[in-house]
Amino acid sequence: MNAQIAGLYAITPDLADTDELLRRVRTALTGGARILQYRNKTAPPALRLVQARALQTLCTAGGVPLIINDHLDLAQEVGAAGLHLGGDDGDIATARAQLGPDRLLGVSCYDRIELAQAALAAGADHIAFGSFFDSSIKPGAVHPPLNLITRAKRQFRIPVVAIGGITPQNAPQLIAAGVDAVAVISAVFSAADIEAAARAFKSLFDQPPFERPHEEKSETL
């Protein structure tokens, strides 16, 4: 299991202003974000490279892994800690082969346990399910049941990430179900006080642990 995937997993908003992006990310890291994913669906390739390089420098200094969304070539070029792939974003086994065995590889599995099993077999070291709640980023996304987290934690020996409309108010039910990390965009980066928002998520993971399902005997594939 990869212990790096735990706690608040912050995902960047689409921002063309690199200085503003870095300011927001720096504040989120100060507040306790444990992982950062660079995701920008609107930036041209040249801007993505500039932003990814700057974020890699920032994350390296803070001891936080930077994961690049979708773009294997970009992750390779900036020396990021890993890559995240959606359902249509590339072949998982190819990405693992190019990344090597020591870098992070996460895969979106939406609401389907069979996608998680296939991702693990192809080389993923963590998986993401969601959108668990209504999200302005993906308003039409399917909502998986909470027991999908519990089932995945019992079946697989890799971290599980929850995503989609997550706030400090609804995150506890995901943590209780056994999730290792919560991936958040708006509830952190659109907050009036980004540092306080990040601290609110961090505090949920700092509390005495729930009796988590993955502490029970796990099955192997």
Residue pairs with C-beta under 8 A, 6 or more apart in sequence:
1 157
1 158
1 159
2 104
2 125
2 126
2 158
2 159
4 34
4 35
4 65
4 81
4 104
5 35
5 104
5 106
5 125
5 126
5 159
5 161
5 180
5 181
6 34
6 35
6 159
6 180
6 181
6 205
7 32
7 33
7 34
7 35
7 181
7 182
7 201
7 202
7 205
8 28
8 32
8 33
8 34
8 35
8 181
8 182
8 184
8 188
8 198
8 201
8 202
8 205
9 33
9 34
9 35
9 36
9 37
9 161
9 181
9 182
9 183
9 184
10 25
10 28
10 29
10 33
10 35
10 36
10 37
10 183
10 184
10 185
10 188
10 189
10 198
11 36
11 37
11 39
11 69
11 163
11 183
11 184
11 185
12 21
12 24
12 25
12 36
12 37
12 38
12 39
12 40
12 55
12 185
12 189
13 21
13 24
13 185
13 186
13 189
13 190
14 39
14 40
14 41
14 42
14 43
15 21
15 24
15 40
16 42
16 43
16 47
18 47
18 50
18 51
18 54
21 51
21 54
21 55
22 54
22 55
22 58
24 189
24 194
25 36
25 55
25 58
26 58
27 194
27 195
27 198
28 36
28 188
28 189
28 194
28 195
28 197
28 198
29 36
29 58
29 59
29 62
29 64
29 198
30 195
30 198
31 188
31 194
31 195
31 196
31 197
31 198
31 199
31 202
32 198
32 199
32 201
32 202
33 64
33 188
33 198
33 201
33 202
34 64
34 181
34 202
35 64
35 65
35 67
35 181
36 55
36 59
36 64
36 65
36 66
36 67
37 66
37 67
37 68
37 69
37 84
37 183
38 48
38 51
38 52
38 55
38 66
38 67
38 68
38 69
38 80
39 69
39 70
39 84
39 185
40 47
40 48
40 51
40 69
43 51
48 71
48 74
49 74
49 77
49 78
52 66
52 68
52 74
52 77
52 78
52 80
53 78
55 66
56 66
56 78
56 79
56 80
59 65
59 66
59 81
60 66
65 80
65 81
65 82
65 104
66 78
66 80
66 81
66 82
67 75
67 80
67 81
67 82
67 83
67 84
67 104
67 106
68 74
68 75
68 78
68 80
68 82
68 83
68 84
69 83
69 84
69 86
69 89
70 83
70 84
70 85
70 86
70 89
70 90
71 83
72 83
72 90
72 95
72 98
72 99
74 80
75 82
75 83
75 99
75 103
76 98
76 99
80 103
81 103
81 104
82 99
82 103
82 104
82 105
82 106
83 95
83 99
83 103
83 104
83 105
83 106
84 105
84 106
84 107
84 108
84 128
85 92
85 95
85 105
85 106
85 107
85 108
86 107
86 108
87 108
87 110
87 115
91 122
92 105
92 107
92 118
92 119
92 122
92 123
92 124
93 122
93 123
95 105
95 123
96 105
96 122
96 123
96 124
97 123
99 105
104 125
104 126
105 123
105 124
105 125
105 126
106 124
106 125
106 126
106 127
106 128
106 161
107 115
107 116
107 119
107 124
107 126
107 127
107 128
108 127
108 128
108 130
108 163
109 115
109 116
109 119
109 127
109 128
109 129
110 129
110 130
110 141
110 142
110 144
111 129
111 142
111 143
111 144
111 145
111 148
113 148
113 151
113 152
113 155
116 127
116 129
116 152
116 155
116 156
117 155
117 156
117 221
119 127
120 127
120 156
120 158
120 221
121 221
124 158
125 158
125 159
126 158
126 159
126 160
126 161
126 180
127 152
127 156
127 158
127 159
127 160
127 161
128 160
128 161
128 162
128 163
128 183
129 144
129 148
129 149
129 152
129 160
129 161
129 162
129 163
130 141
130 144
130 162
130 163
130 164
130 183
131 138
131 141
131 142
131 143
131 163
131 164
131 165
132 143
132 144
132 146
132 162
132 163
132 164
132 165
132 166
132 170
132 174
133 143
133 164
133 165
133 166
133 167
133 170
134 164
134 165
135 141
135 164
135 165
135 186
136 165
136 186
137 164
137 185
137 186
138 164
141 164
143 164
146 173
146 174
146 177
147 177
149 160
149 162
149 174
149 177
149 178
149 179
149 213
150 177
150 178
150 213
152 160
153 160
153 178
153 212
153 213
153 214
153 218
154 213
154 214
154 216
154 218
154 219
155 218
155 219
155 221
156 218
156 221
157 218
157 220
159 180
159 181
160 178
160 179
160 180
160 181
160 214
161 179
161 180
161 181
161 182
161 183
162 174
162 179
162 181
162 182
162 183
163 182
163 183
163 184
166 174
166 182
166 183
166 184
166 187
167 187
168 187
168 197
168 200
168 201
168 204
171 182
171 201
171 204
172 204
174 182
175 182
175 204
175 205
175 210
176 210
176 212
177 213
178 212
178 213
178 214
182 201
184 201
187 197
187 201
188 194
188 197
188 198
188 201
191 197
